[in-house]
Amino acid sequence: LMLFIGSATHGDVEVRKRVLAQCLGYRDPRICRYEEGFWEAAGQERLLLKLQAVFCLEPAGDTPFRKSVTDSIVLGCIPVFFNPATDFTSELLWEGLQNSTRIMVDRKEFMAGSIDLRERLAAIPAAEVARMQAVLRSIRRRWIYSMEYSVGDSFWYALRGLHRAAE
């Protein structure tokens, strides 16, 4: 159901610790799988995990946005955010599609113990999950930087956004 790759030693440490505690507390990797550490350690294996997971838990890293968010989007794993600032870090790429491509968990309620991630995510209807994954598939190209000029990649969206702002 859900996946968390990371650690509880940096970024929003309080949320990361609570995510980790809930994830490990389920005692079932089919409900929540936790992989400690950073991407470089076992990158390909971790990418495969994101392909298999439905939801990727994305607590803020050293900044509200973390590389893992891009990987989740490109691989079709619905990102789960705990910080609304994450929505504002890539507005040119989101283009208003945040609400249809990610889950936002209220940080205060989560930290107060009012939100169980398994209950919250399992309650989302399968049709809604499928719709969100379809939208992610339709926008994933804009989250990738091509080596050559390519209409529709991240660089193209950034230039288009700058052009629109200058008009």
Disulfide bonds with the S-S distance in Angstrom:
Cys23-Cys32 1.96
Cys56-Cys77 2.09
